[in-house]
Amino acid sequence: MSTESADQRESHLRSVTITTITALAGVGAALASAALAGDVSAAEAAKNQQAQLVVLAAIVVQFPLYSILGYDDFGGVKDFLFVVFMTFSLWFLTWGIILMTGVTV
């Protein structure tokens, strides 16, 4: 019984850790994109390819990070799609809010 409880706790901690990292990576990428875009209009900033590449870098950096954290079972299609979707979604929403409100970073 205690082994099952420990496995469930470890699985839950893994899920929470991966979700937190993807969320922070998305928001961090949005802030970095806003900083790279500079003080230009929202339409010009949205077309800035360097600012868009930040989200790709944020996604790619996460995969080796999970190996370093000891998640050796990470790597299924579902895991990769989750990381890509969560990071991109939070980047898209956060950067969109930053661009629409005119906040400078």
Backbone as ProteinMPNN parsed JSONL, in Angstrom:
{"seq_chain_A": "MSTESADQRESHLRSVTITTITALAGVGAALASAALAGDVSAAEAAKNQQAQLVVLAAIVVQFPLYSILGYDDFGGVKDFLFVVFMTFSLWFLTWGIILMTGVTV", "coords_chain_A": {"N_chain_A": [[0.812, -1.188, 0.0], [1.929, 1.271, 0.783], [3.882, 1.593, -1.147], [2.383, 1.955, -3.439], [1.149, 4.366, -2.814], [3.395, 6.023, -2.653], [4.261, 5.91, -5.309], [2.108, 7.143, -6.576], [2.283, 9.68, -5.474], [4.775, 10.5, -6.462], [4.234, 10.49, -9.205], [2.291, 12.484, -9.31], [3.776, 14.705, -8.434], [5.604, 14.86, -10.54], [3.87, 15.554, -12.661], [2.912, 18.056, -11.785], [5.306, 19.496, -11.672], [6.189, 19.501, -14.382], [4.043, 20.829, -15.607], [4.202, 23.324, -14.332], [6.739, 24.219, -15.173], [6.337, 24.405, -17.964], [4.383, 26.397, -18.04], [5.685, 28.615, -16.855], [7.779, 28.864, -18.677], [6.398, 29.609, -20.991], [5.264, 32.121, -20.259], [7.613, 33.484, -19.613], [8.873, 33.433, -22.102], [7.14, 35.074, -23.515], [7.539, 37.534, -22.244], [10.221, 37.902, -22.92], [9.947, 38.032, -25.697], [8.493, 40.385, -25.93], [10.384, 42.171, -24.977], [12.349, 41.912, -26.942], [10.949, 42.814, -29.174], [10.711, 45.475, -28.718], [9.956, 49.002, -28.615], [7.681, 49.335, -30.454], [4.834, 49.464, -32.698], [1.944, 47.348, -32.111], [1.253, 45.808, -34.339], [3.623, 45.776, -35.843], [5.338, 44.577, -34.003], [4.214, 42.052, -33.766], [4.984, 40.906, -36.129], [7.653, 40.524, -35.879], [10.211, 38.38, -36.339], [12.311, 37.412, -34.767], [11.324, 37.742, -32.213], [9.309, 35.887, -32.303], [10.723, 33.532, -32.55], [11.631, 33.116, -30.031], [9.766, 31.671, -28.534], [10.011, 29.164, -29.691], [12.609, 28.513, -28.943], [12.216, 28.423, -26.179], [10.627, 26.181, -25.973], [12.281, 24.118, -26.993], [14.41, 24.13, -25.18], [13.34, 23.014, -22.92], [13.177, 20.198, -23.135], [15.773, 18.852, -22.748], [16.032, 19.721, -20.149], [14.185, 18.292, -18.624], [15.34, 15.788, -18.621], [17.609, 16.327, -17.125], [16.402, 16.882, -14.699], [15.713, 14.378, -13.969], [13.596, 12.967, -15.028], [13.305, 10.353, -16.52], [11.448, 8.86, -17.844], [10.22, 10.601, -19.498], [9.197, 11.605, -22.704], [7.378, 10.552, -24.462], [4.967, 10.807, -27.147], [2.692, 12.106, -26.265], [3.688, 13.56, -24.072], [5.504, 15.336, -25.348], [3.755, 16.77, -27.034], [2.15, 17.97, -25.104], [3.956, 19.702, -23.771], [4.706, 21.414, -25.892], [2.182, 22.5, -26.626], [1.258, 23.741, -24.204], [3.335, 25.582, -23.61], [3.399, 27.179, -25.945], [0.736, 28.142, -25.945], [0.54, 29.673, -23.554], [2.553, 31.53, -24.078], [1.479, 32.788, -26.361], [-0.968, 33.889, -25.411], [-0.045, 35.57, -23.304], [1.811, 37.252, -24.608], [0.106, 38.393, -26.474], [-1.607, 39.853, -24.789], [0.251, 41.642, -23.726], [0.992, 43.035, -26.064], [-1.472, 44.166, -26.849], [-2.143, 45.83, -24.734], [-0.117, 47.608, -24.717], [2.102, 47.599, -23.096], [5.457, 48.113, -22.129], [8.438, 46.281, -21.936]], "CA_chain_A": [[0.0, 0.0, 0.0], [2.767, 2.466, 0.841], [4.565, 1.725, -2.434], [1.413, 2.529, -4.359], [0.989, 5.766, -2.423], [4.622, 6.729, -3.042], [4.249, 6.031, -6.766], [1.113, 8.154, -6.932], [2.823, 10.986, -5.083], [5.842, 10.813, -7.42], [3.581, 10.797, -10.475], [1.648, 13.792, -9.158], [4.844, 15.705, -8.386], [6.109, 14.961, -11.916], [2.888, 16.307, -13.443], [2.899, 19.449, -11.325], [6.578, 20.108, -12.067], [6.203, 19.721, -15.831], [3.062, 21.875, -15.903], [4.743, 24.597, -13.854], [7.843, 24.633, -16.046], [5.798, 24.836, -19.258], [3.692, 27.676, -17.848], [6.691, 29.665, -16.649], [8.515, 29.038, -19.932], [5.542, 30.372, -21.898], [5.186, 33.514, -19.804], [8.958, 34.047, -19.765], [9.107, 33.65, -23.532], [6.355, 36.248, -23.912], [8.247, 38.723, -21.755], [11.419, 38.05, -23.753], [9.489, 38.482, -27.015], [8.144, 41.802, -25.807], [11.635, 42.923, -24.846], [12.999, 41.91, -28.257], [10.168, 43.605, -30.124], [11.009, 46.88, -28.464], [8.887, 49.989, -28.456], [7.051, 49.537, -31.76], [3.396, 49.195, -32.66], [1.593, 45.939, -31.927], [1.283, 45.141, -35.642], [5.029, 45.55, -36.2], [5.91, 43.635, -33.04], [3.693, 40.72, -34.067], [5.692, 40.397, -37.307], [9.068, 40.386, -35.546], [10.518, 36.948, -36.34], [13.162, 37.081, -33.622], [10.444, 37.624, -31.053], [8.568, 34.637, -32.457], [11.642, 32.411, -32.341], [11.846, 32.939, -28.592], [8.913, 30.58, -28.057], [10.617, 27.914, -30.155], [13.749, 28.25, -28.056], [11.684, 28.046, -24.863], [10.141, 24.797, -26.079], [13.416, 23.207, -27.199], [15.236, 24.095, -23.967], [12.693, 22.226, -21.876], [13.349, 18.748, -23.264], [16.933, 18.394, -21.972], [15.829, 20.066, -18.742], [13.479, 17.195, -17.959], [16.333, 14.725, -18.408], [18.45, 16.765, -16.009], [15.601, 16.76, -13.487], [15.575, 12.965, -13.641], [12.387, 12.366, -15.59], [13.788, 9.477, -17.584], [10.308, 8.333, -18.585], [9.687, 11.671, -20.338], [9.582, 11.477, -24.09], [6.319, 10.051, -25.316], [4.328, 11.801, -28.015], [1.779, 12.881, -25.425], [4.496, 14.507, -23.296], [6.014, 16.373, -26.245], [2.643, 17.621, -27.454], [1.732, 18.762, -23.945], [4.936, 20.774, -23.563], [4.582, 22.364, -27.004], [0.894, 23.189, -26.537], [1.186, 24.612, -23.024], [4.285, 26.685, -23.739], [2.922, 28.065, -27.004], [-0.515, 28.792, -25.536], [0.807, 30.723, -22.571], [3.3, 32.58, -24.774], [0.552, 33.478, -27.25], [-1.887, 34.704, -24.612], [0.675, 36.614, -22.571], [2.355, 38.23, -25.551], [-1.044, 39.11, -27.016], [-2.03, 40.838, -23.789], [1.288, 42.681, -23.672], [0.904, 43.857, -27.273], [-2.729, 44.914, -26.899], [-2.175, 46.862, -23.688], [0.949, 48.567, -24.981], [3.097, 47.559, -22.024], [6.837, 47.924, -22.576], [9.219, 45.464, -20.997]], "C_chain_A": [[0.86, 1.258, 0.0], [3.534, 2.681, -0.459], [3.642, 2.372, -3.453], [1.212, 4.013, -4.066], [2.207, 6.595, -2.821], [4.681, 6.921, -4.549], [3.257, 7.094, -7.223], [1.623, 9.557, -6.604], [3.911, 11.426, -6.065], [5.258, 11.199, -8.775], [2.919, 12.176, -10.426], [2.689, 14.913, -9.156], [5.439, 15.931, -9.774], [5.169, 15.82, -12.755], [2.876, 17.784, -13.068], [4.169, 20.169, -11.765], [6.596, 20.436, -13.554], [5.219, 20.823, -16.214], [3.573, 23.248, -15.484], [5.85, 25.108, -14.764], [7.321, 25.112, -17.393], [5.101, 26.186, -19.137], [4.688, 28.821, -17.687], [7.505, 29.919, -17.914], [7.696, 29.857, -20.924], [5.462, 31.84, -21.531], [6.546, 34.194, -19.951], [9.294, 34.333, -21.218], [8.332, 34.865, -24.027], [7.026, 37.536, -23.454], [9.512, 38.978, -22.571], [11.049, 38.534, -25.152], [9.148, 39.96, -26.988], [9.394, 42.661, -25.691], [12.365, 43.0, -26.185], [12.27, 42.792, -29.259], [10.408, 45.09, -29.928], [9.766, 47.732, -28.368], [8.287, 50.33, -29.815], [5.564, 49.232, -31.627], [3.145, 47.692, -32.54], [1.662, 45.175, -33.248], [2.715, 44.839, -36.078], [5.668, 44.521, -35.274], [5.455, 42.211, -33.334], [4.396, 40.092, -35.262], [7.177, 40.184, -37.061], [9.416, 38.902, -35.4], [11.431, 36.538, -35.191], [12.321, 36.897, -32.367], [9.636, 36.333, -31.115], [9.458, 33.42, -32.237], [11.915, 32.147, -30.863], [11.002, 31.786, -28.068], [9.453, 29.226, -28.508], [11.804, 27.538, -29.278], [13.275, 27.808, -26.676], [11.177, 26.61, -24.864], [11.311, 23.827, -26.144], [14.261, 23.063, -25.937], [14.634, 23.173, -22.904], [13.0, 20.734, -21.951], [14.608, 18.238, -22.574], [16.783, 18.68, -20.473], [15.134, 18.936, -17.989], [14.396, 15.999, -17.74], [17.223, 15.061, -17.22], [17.707, 16.613, -14.684], [15.337, 15.308, -13.1], [14.299, 12.318, -14.132], [12.783, 11.526, -16.799], [12.648, 8.901, -18.412], [9.656, 9.394, -19.469], [10.095, 11.406, -21.779], [8.537, 10.878, -24.994], [5.715, 11.178, -26.14], [3.406, 12.7, -27.195], [2.536, 13.929, -24.607], [4.998, 15.657, -24.164], [4.899, 17.33, -26.675], [2.151, 18.507, -26.313], [2.661, 19.947, -23.732], [4.807, 21.833, -24.654], [3.292, 23.17, -26.876], [0.853, 24.176, -25.377], [2.113, 25.82, -23.159], [3.807, 27.683, -24.79], [1.671, 28.823, -26.57], [-0.269, 29.928, -24.555], [1.634, 31.855, -23.169], [2.342, 33.435, -25.604], [-0.384, 34.4, -26.47], [-1.175, 35.863, -23.92], [1.218, 37.678, -23.511], [1.231, 39.04, -26.193], [-1.545, 40.182, -26.064], [-1.026, 41.983, -23.706], [1.186, 43.607, -24.881], [-0.354, 44.721, -27.283], [-2.797, 46.023, -25.851], [-1.087, 47.902, -23.871], [2.003, 48.634, -23.894], [4.482, 47.385, -22.633], [7.606, 47.188, -21.492], [10.663, 45.864, -21.081]], "O_chain_A": [[0.552, 2.215, -0.711], [3.809, 3.821, -0.836], [4.06, 3.229, -4.232], [1.115, 4.821, -4.99], [2.071, 7.733, -3.271], [5.103, 7.976, -5.022], [3.536, 7.855, -8.15], [1.415, 10.499, -7.369], [3.961, 12.592, -6.455], [5.739, 12.132, -9.417], [2.985, 12.939, -11.39], [2.501, 15.944, -9.801], [5.745, 17.065, -10.142], [5.617, 16.71, -13.478], [2.836, 18.653, -13.938], [4.113, 21.326, -12.183], [6.981, 21.54, -13.94], [5.531, 21.663, -17.059], [3.392, 24.226, -16.209], [5.894, 26.295, -15.089], [7.802, 26.116, -17.917], [5.215, 27.026, -20.03], [4.545, 29.87, -18.314], [7.879, 31.058, -18.193], [8.245, 30.708, -21.624], [5.579, 32.707, -22.396], [6.62, 35.35, -20.367], [9.92, 35.345, -21.533], [8.826, 35.608, -24.876], [7.072, 38.515, -24.198], [9.84, 40.124, -22.878], [11.759, 39.356, -25.73], [9.477, 40.698, -27.916], [9.452, 43.757, -26.247], [12.935, 44.038, -26.523], [12.897, 43.442, -30.095], [10.317, 45.871, -30.875], [8.673, 47.246, -28.08], [8.373, 51.47, -30.273], [5.099, 48.797, -30.573], [4.02, 46.876, -32.83], [2.085, 44.019, -33.272], [2.989, 43.768, -36.62], [6.455, 43.687, -35.721], [6.227, 41.266, -33.168], [4.404, 38.869, -35.397], [7.888, 39.71, -37.947], [8.974, 38.246, -34.458], [11.326, 35.416, -34.694], [12.579, 36.004, -31.559], [9.315, 35.753, -30.078], [8.98, 32.382, -31.781], [12.379, 31.067, -30.497], [11.472, 31.003, -27.242], [9.356, 28.245, -27.77], [11.975, 26.373, -28.918], [13.869, 26.915, -26.072], [11.291, 25.907, -23.86], [11.329, 22.825, -25.43], [14.774, 21.979, -25.658], [15.361, 22.618, -22.08], [13.075, 20.073, -20.915], [14.518, 17.245, -21.851], [17.341, 17.968, -19.638], [15.468, 18.66, -16.837], [14.235, 15.271, -16.761], [17.55, 14.194, -16.41], [18.305, 16.26, -13.668], [14.799, 15.038, -12.026], [13.955, 11.222, -13.691], [12.616, 11.94, -17.946], [12.856, 8.497, -19.556], [8.648, 9.12, -20.121], [11.235, 11.02, -22.036], [8.783, 10.709, -26.188], [5.932, 12.357, -25.856], [3.352, 13.911, -27.413], [2.073, 15.061, -24.468], [4.927, 16.819, -23.762], [5.081, 18.548, -26.678], [1.779, 19.66, -26.533], [2.201, 21.071, -23.533], [4.801, 23.028, -24.357], [3.312, 24.394, -27.006], [0.454, 25.326, -25.557], [1.72, 26.947, -22.857], [3.811, 28.891, -24.552], [1.565, 30.026, -26.808], [-0.813, 31.021, -24.713], [1.441, 33.017, -22.81], [2.395, 34.664, -25.55], [-0.565, 35.561, -26.837], [-1.648, 36.999, -23.95], [1.098, 38.873, -23.239], [1.385, 40.239, -26.43], [-1.869, 41.292, -26.485], [-1.409, 43.15, -23.627], [1.283, 44.826, -24.74], [-0.304, 45.885, -27.683], [-3.446, 47.045, -26.072], [-1.129, 48.964, -23.249], [2.722, 49.627, -23.786], [4.657, 46.59, -23.557], [7.441, 47.443, -20.299], [11.501, 45.304, -20.375]]}, "name": "protein", "num_of_chains": 1, "seq": "MSTESADQRESHLRSVTITTITALAGVGAALASAALAGDVSAAEAAKNQQAQLVVLAAIVVQFPLYSILGYDDFGGVKDFLFVVFMTFSLWFLTWGIILMTGVTV"}
